[in-house]
Structures are given as structure tokens and as C-alpha cells.
Amino acid sequence: MPLFICTLQQFHLILKYSNSKGDFAIDTLEQRIECKEIDIDAASFYQTILLELETLMEDVIGTEESKGFVGMVADHVGAMFHEKYKTHLGDKKMSPEVIAQVLVDLKRRIGGKFSVSAITPDTIVLQNSRCPFGINVVGKQPLCHMTANVFGKIVSSENGYAAVELNKTIANGDGHCHVVVHLKPQQNQKDVAHEYFGVQ
């Protein structure tokens, strides 16, 4: 068998299709297609579906209505995520430090790259350099409301109140995200942030 450099995926295919003598043979149509390096996987599939659905909603019902639908989905998802973290972390009320790390951890698990910039008793400031929705998110600003609403639901469920500012977003073409989560009401906040209320 000739010597060549291969990817890990190709190496696994070599093992799969090697016979007992160590010879590598691709004989079937299935094998010829499977060995191609096509950039499709589960993550990219779901990202593409979500991005296309968002585009369709904007075209059919408009940007503001699309934000509303995304927000309703995010509200349910945020509640589920909050319950999962509470189950594993315990029933004790989370401190701002714990809440911040929960938000960062959540985004890490779904493909984002958030980090904590600052924490005070009143605010949590987060930065992000990689969007969970992929590189094609630019121009899909309503999807930012998924992040805002999930964060708002988790924080308000734990803290009783949250307001989320999306000062900069990758979707808006800023190259990174700058998110401020307020833990207490502020004056003139309604002009710049989305407010969320929870029952403690």
C-alpha cells in the first residue's frame, strides 16, 4: 500500500476498509462517497437549519416579529438550562460569580467562547470571540436575542431580576460580543437593555 499523509477521518476509513492482508480497497459506491472530505457534520447541520429558519422568518414576518419568536424559544430553553445547572450545583442561591461562570460554561458547551471581563454585586460583564451559531451568523441579529433571552431567563430565575445589554455582537459585524448583565434595576435601563423578571 503506498505511503501518504491522511487526516484522522481518512485513517479511520483505512482501518475500516483494510482487509485481512492489510490492503486498502474501496470497491463500493458507498465507500467512494464516504471517503470524501465533505464539510458536513451534526453541528454544521443544525447551525445551517437555524440560520436558514431565522432568515425565512425575517423575510416572511419581519425582523421584530422574528426576534419575538426567537425570544419565546429562548425563554423555554433558558428555563431548562437553569434547571439543569441547579440540579447539579445544588439549591443554594448562586452568587454573581457562580452565575457568571454558569453563563460562560453554557456557551462553552454549545460552541461559544465567552469569558468574564468583570463582576460586581450589580453587573456581570462578558466578552465572546466565537459565536455558537457559526461564522455565517453575521447579519442575523435576531439570533442575538437567543443569547440575551437565555441569559436573562437563567439570571432572573436565580436572581429575581436581570437586564441584558448587547453592546457589541458578532452578528452585527463587530467581530466580538460585549454583553453586560445587570443584576439590579438601573435608571434609563429600558433604553439599552432587555429586562427579565423571575420568581424567587
Helices and strands as residue ranges (DSSP letters): H 8-17, H 29-34, H 42-61, H 63-89, H 96-109, E 114-119, E 123-128, G 135-137, G 141-143, H 144-159, E 161-168, E 177-182, G 189-191, E 194-197
